[in-house]
Amino acid sequence: MRGSRRVGRAVGVTAALLLVAAGSLSCSRADGAPVDGVASQWPDDEPLTKVLEATRLRGGRLLVLLVEDEWQRCATLARWRRAGARLATTVGRFDRLLYRADSREGAHVAERFHVVSRPTVLILDGAAQELGRVGPPLAAATLLLELEGVEDGTSAEHALEGQLSATPGDLSLQLRAAALWAQRGAFTRATPLLEVALAADPDDAQGWASQALLLRGDLLLLRGLHDATGALRWLSELRRRFPRAAAAHRAGYPLARALHRLGRRQEARALLDGWAKSAVEHHQAARLVLDEPGCPAPWALRHARRALALDAQQARYWARLAAVQRLARDAAGARASEARAFALSGCGAQVRGSLQPGH
């Protein structure tokens, strides 16, 4: 069935010319063999409208990969490359485009499609309609399921909508749907589902109310509507009403961000100093300097180094340290930390070269 779809999406002469102009986006080789979409070219920072026009003329679909930096780009593609031929061939059936966080066009795309965390893949048609998305940690297996689901009409969103229709009273499904829609900026769809969860589980016996409060305060208000005052209110209520809930602990970082945005910066840092106990929590605390302007780099460095003291084998911890070191103007330290991150990710010089734009 997928073979017939690939034949049906053959590129015409006019579309092929436009594809060349748009950066060699074609998803089929001249000899008709499948394309390895992971190792082949990911055009970098092309204008989205130009690429979408080529995709529209071809009747295809476009993958847009948004990453923080060069390490995250290489680590993500290297991880997909190790996943095997099935993912590589599936990705090869899509046009491809990549943006880093420091790209002006990438920032525009992230705002337009409400991308609140990276790495994220958007799956678009030629009319810029979102067909699916996969967010962090962007595992190869999850990406493969979503891509095949988009091709077959069984994407995560379609599957979730079908399950909700079949079991409309399932609150766990409603919370999953609320999270999905909040991540995509569909706030009017997410909000009623959160209200239902809060009303149905007022004592948090099932954990639904605490999850709903976290989703509302973080994804909906803080990262979605940029309403720090509203986020502070709901996240504080979560910690007050359900202090032992797992969601109350996870609220520590978004609560600190809300405090920081409201000018309560010392209070925000003090909260994270007390909140961070594990390596992953110190890693997240260090991110405050990247997420919120005005956070002192020396403070973030302490958390980044503490994460590594607890677990020095995580590539992303070294990459975070490198990012903070750059802000602290420690260029030599940043280069050394970034080299460790690349090495731990299986992103040596040879691999990085093979995954560079144009290869």
N, C-alpha and C positions, 0 to 999 in steps of 0.2 A: 504494500500500500504506500509506504514511504517512497519507494522507487518510482511509482507512478507520479507522485507529487513532484519529485525532483524533475522528471521529464516535463511535467506540466509547467514548471517554472523556468523553462529554457530561456536564455537571454537573446533577445532580438538584436539586430545590428545597431539600431539607434540607441537602445539601452546600453549595449556593450560599450559604445563610444563614450557615453556619459559616465559609465562606471570607471573607465580608465581615467577620465578627467577627475573623478571624485577620489582617486587614490587606490586603484586596483582592488576593488571590493568584491570582485566576482567570487562566487562560492563553488565554481566548477572548473576543473582543469581542461586544457585543450584536448587531452586524450580521453576525457570522459571519466577519469578515475576520481574517486572521492577525495576531497580536500581535507588535510589535517588542519582544522580550524583553530587549534590551539597554538601550534608551532608556526603557522603561516602569519601573514601580515595582519596587524591590528593598527589601522591608520590612527594617528595620534593628533587630537585637537583639531580635526577638520570641522568646518561649520556644519551643524546638525541639519539645517535646511537643505544644504547641497547633497548630503549623503542620503537623506530621506527621499529626495526626488529621484535619485538613482534607484533606491529600493522600491519606490512606488512604480517606476517604469518597468522594473523587472518583475513586479508582482511578488516580491520576496518579503523577508522580515529582517529586522536589524537588531543585533545585540549591542548595547552600549554598556561598557564596563567603566565604572567610576572608581578610582583608587585614590588613596592619600598621596602616595609618592612613588618613587622608582622602586624602592624595596617591595612595597605592597603589590605593585604591578608584576614584578618578576616572581615573587613568591606565589602569587595567585595563579599565574600562567604555568609556572613550574609544577605546582600541585595538580593542576588539571592535566598537564602533560603526562604525569605519572599515573593518572587514572586509567589510561589505556585507550585503545582504538575506538571504542564505541562513543565515548564522549568527544574525541577529536573529530570523528566523522560527523557526528550530530552538529557540533559547533560549526563545522565546515559548510553546512547547508544554510547558514545565516550570513548575512553581511555583518561586518564587525567594525566597531569604533571604540576608542578609548580616550578617557579624560582623566587628568590628574587634578587634585584639589586646587593647585595654584594656577590653573588655567581659567582665563576669563570666560571662554565658551563653556568649559566644564561647570563653572559656578552658575552660569545661566541655565544649563541643562538640569543641574541639581535642584535649582529653585523651581523651574518649570514643572518638574516631575516629583517634587517633594521628596528628594533623597536626603535623609537625615543621618545616614551612617554609611561608611565605606569599609570594605569593598561591596559594591552593589552592582548587579546586572539588571538592566532594563531590557525588555523584549518588546519592540515596537513594530507596527506595520508602517507602510509607506505614508500613511496619513497621520502619523505620530500618535496613533492610538496605542495605549499601553495594553499589551496582551498578557504580560506576566512580569514578575520580578523576583529576584533572589537576593537577600541581604546577607550581612555577616552571619556566620563565618564563611559563607559562600562555598560550602563543601561541594566537591565534584559530583557526588551522588545526588544531592539535592538539585543542583543545576541540571543534571541530565534528566531527572524526572520532570522538571518544569519545562525544559525545552521540548521533550517528547510530548508532554501534555499540551503545550501550545500547538504543536503540529497535529495532534489527535483531537483537540477540543476538550482535553481533560486537565487543564492547568489547575494549579492549587486553588485559584479563586473560583473557577467553575465547579470544582469538586466540593469546595466548602459551601457554595451556594446550594448545590444539590443536596448536601447533607442537612443544611438548615431547613430546606423545604420539606425534607422527609421527617425531620425531628425538630420542629420549631421550638420546643421547650427545653432543648439541651443547652444549659447555660455554659458548659465548657466550650461547646461549639460557638456560642454567641461571643464569648470572650476572644476566641481565636479569630473570629470574623472581625470583631472590633479592633483587634491589634493590626490585622491585615489592612483594614480600611484606614485606620489612623496613620499607618506607615505610608500609605499612598495619598494622604491628604484629603480623604473622603470623610470629613469630620461629621457631616450631617448624617451619614450612615452609621458611624461608630458610636456617636453619643447616646442614641436611644438604647443600644445594646448594653452599654455600661450602666445606664440607669436601671435597666431590668435586673442586672446582676447585683447591684447594690440593694435593690428592694427585696430580692429573693433570698439574700443571704446576709441579713443585717448584723448577725453576730460573727460572721466569717467562719462558720462551722465547716464549710466546704472550701474555704480559701478564695471564693469568688469575689467577695466584697473588697478584700485587700488587693487582689489583682486588678480589679476595676479602678480602684483609687490610684494605683500606680500608673496604669495606662492613661488615665485621665490627666494626672499631674505631669507625667513625663512626655509621652508621645503626643498627646492631644494638645496640651497647653504650652509646655516649655518648648519642645522641639517643633511642634506643629504651628501653633498660633503665636509663638514667641511672647506669651503672656506670663512673665515671671511672677507677677503678683498672684494670679490665679493658680499657677503651679505651686507656689509656696503654700498657699492655703490648703490645697488638696493633699499635697505630700505631707504637710505637717499633721493634717487630720488623720492620714493613714498611720503615721507613727504614734499618734496619741491614742487612737482607737484600738489598733492591733499591733502593739509594740513587739510581740513575739512572732509575728507572721514573717515568712521569708521575704515577702514583698516589701515589708517595712524596712528590712535591712538593705534590700536592693535600692530603696529610695534615697540612700545616702548621697550618691553622686549627683543625681538630678536636683536634689534639694540644695546641695552646695552650689550648683550652677545658678539656681534661682536666687539664692542669697547674694552671690557675686554680682549678678546683673542688677540687683536692687541696691548696690553700693555697700553691702554688708560683707566686704571682702575678707576681713580678718576672721569674721565669724564663719565664713565658708571654709577657709583653710583649717580652722580649728576643728570644725565638724569632720573634715576628711582625715585630719590627723588622728582623731579618736576612732573613726570608722574603719580605717584600713588596717586589717590584720593579716590577711593572706597575700600571697604574691600578686594574684590577679587584682586584688583591691588596691594595692600600692601602685600597680601598673595603671589602673583606671584613675586613681587620684592624680597621678602625674599628668594626665591628659588635660587637666583643668587649664594649664598654661597654653595649650593648643586650642581649646574650645572657647576660652573667654579672655579677651584682652585685659591687660592690667594685672595678671597674675605673675608674681615674681618667679623667674626661672630657677634661682637657687633653692627655693622651697620645693619646686617640682622635681629638681634633680635628686633631692633626698628620697622622695618616693620612688623615682625610677630606679635608683641604685638599690633601694631596699627590696624591690621586686626581684632584682637580679641576685641579691644576696640569698633570697629564699629559693630561687629557681633560675639558674644561669643557663638552662638549656632551651629556653623559649626564645625563638628568633624575634618574635614581636616585641619582647621586652627590650632586647638590644636596639631594635629599630626605634622604639619610643625614647630610649635614652639618647640615641643619636639626634632625634628631632629636638629634644629639650636642650641638648648640648649646643646645637646650632643656635637656638634662641639665646643661650648663655654666652655666645661668641667663642665657644671652644671648638674651633674648626678641626684641629687635630684629633681631639677626643671623639668628635662626631664621626670622622672618617673611620677611626678604629672600631667604634661601636657598630657602624653601618656594615663594615666588612664582616664582623661577627654575625650580624643578622643575615646577610647574604649567604654566608657559608652554612649556617644552621638550616637555612631554607632550601638547601640544594641548589643555590643560585650562584655557583662559581662563575668565573669570568667567561668560560666557554658556554655555559647555559645562558647567561645574560646576553651574550652576543647572539645566540640563536633565537632569542625571544625579542630582540630589538625590533622596532618598527622598520619595515622594509624587508625582513627576513621571512 
